Amino acid sequence: MNYQCILFDLDGTLTDPGMGITNALMHALEKYGIKVEDRETLYPFIGPPLMESFESFYGFSKEEAKQAVEYYREYYREKGLFENKVYEGIPALLEKLASRKKTLLVATSKPEIFANQILKHFGIHHYFSFVAGSHFDGSRVQKNEVIAYVLERAGVKDLSKAVMVGDRKHDMIGAKKVGVDSIGVLYGYGDRDELEKAGAKMIVRQVEELETILR
């Protein structure tokens, strides 16, 4: 496999956002009188679009979910954004791929503004030719929409040379809809069963395995 264009998910793939996201979720849920004792019960929120998750996991109406996202962002934009860390081995991986003239892109369901802030904060933004995410108005949140958009902006014509790397089923399903291969990573927030059922072409456990495939 000679992938020249590599798309990375952000949360659970490049960075571990668990603390910041769950703190922001707890802040939002408390507005509805919901107190969460175990933050790990909120991990399924990491990856999918937020509105969709509030509706699915807590039975919120669309209006309630929309307001919950606003409450979430109250905390996230001030604190949660940086309660985050880059996975070990990711900076070295990006450096090696960039040195081999690979085109590196980010495709995330997170608002694009937040994604750029995070990547700059951790000093890895410069590795990417383009960063694509969602809008605050709720548009372009589905992963296939984000992937299609970033490929168009990067001028990628030969989809056989592109691959999507992510940790959740949405990354795999989105890639399949657009027509690119996908690699699932197990060090994030998805598991093997989820990734296999979603159609991942390959699944890796560690960043080092990812490097072996991508280089």
C-alpha positions, 0 to 999 in steps of 0.5 A: 500500500503506497498511501500518499495522502493520509487523513487523521481523525483528531480525538482519539487518534492524534490526541487523547481528549478524554479529560477535557471532553468529559469535564465539558460533558459533565458541565452540560449535563449538570444543567439538566440535573444529571450528575455523572459519577464515572467519567468513563461512562461518557467515553462513547461521546468521544468521536461522534457528533455531539448532538447525535450523542446527546440524543442517543445516550440521554434521549434529548430532543433536538432542541435539548441536544442543541442547547446541551452542545452550547453548555458543553462549549461554555466549558470546552472553549475556556478549559476543556480544549487544553485538558488534552494530550498528544499520544506518545509517538505521534509527533515522531510519526508525523515528522517521518511522514512529512519527511517522506513528502506525504500529504497529511490532513486532519478530518474531524467532527470537532469544530474546525476552530477548536481543531486548529487551536489544539493542533497549534497548542501542541505544536503539530499544526505545521505538519498538516496541509489542511485541517477540516472540521465541523461548523458551530451551526451544526453543518458538516458534522458527518465524517463522510462530509468532512472527508470529502471536503478535505480531499477536495480542498487538498486537490486529491483526485486518486482516492486509491492513494488516500487513507483515513486513520481513526479510532471510531466507527464513524471514521471507517464508515465515512471513509467507505462512503467517500471511497477511501481505505481506512485504518482503525487504531485501538489506542483510542476510544473504539474497540476491535469489534466496532472497527471491524464491523464498520469496515476498517481495512486494517486495524493497529494497536500502537502508533508504531504499527501505524508507522510501519503501514504508512511509511 
